[in-house]
Amino acid sequence: MSTDSTKLASIKTYILIAYIFNIIAMIIFLLGGIWEIYAGATISSYLGPYGYYAGWGTGPIIVGIVLLVMGAFSLFIFFTRVRKMYTAVNTGDVATLKALNNMMWAILALIFAAGITGIMLLVAFGPINELGQAPPPPPPT
């Protein structure tokens, strides 16, 4: 069972890194989206009276909405998976950790919650599945 404790320690590190980078990505996406919407609104209001095309602010507003949607997905992934996995690995609840382990969520985190969160969940996927299994038998002599 010492191999399970070393695997659990490495899984704890992977999930902690995913947890931290998911928080960072969530904050960056939400602040970036708010900033882009603000910039798009002020660009169009400043350039409109001077005869410039008032639609110049549309691009930043669309980018801001996309960033807010990605921030919302990152927030959803954070509250549904990564935080629960982090608490499960800290308490040593292997059953909950294995129940929350899913390749689809790792790929969604790779796409929507900045790459490092998804990469860490993908790296932790194999060791989580191996928890609680008997070691393979030795090769025949």
Buried (B, 14 or more C-beta within 10 A) or exposed (E): EEEBEEBBEEBBBBBBBBBBBBBBBBEBBBEBBBBBBEBBBEBBEEBBEEEEEBEBBEEBBEBBBBBBEBBBBBBBBBEEBBBBBBBBBEEEBBEBBBEBBEEEBBEBBBEBBBEBBBBBBBBBBEBBEBBEEEEEEEEEE
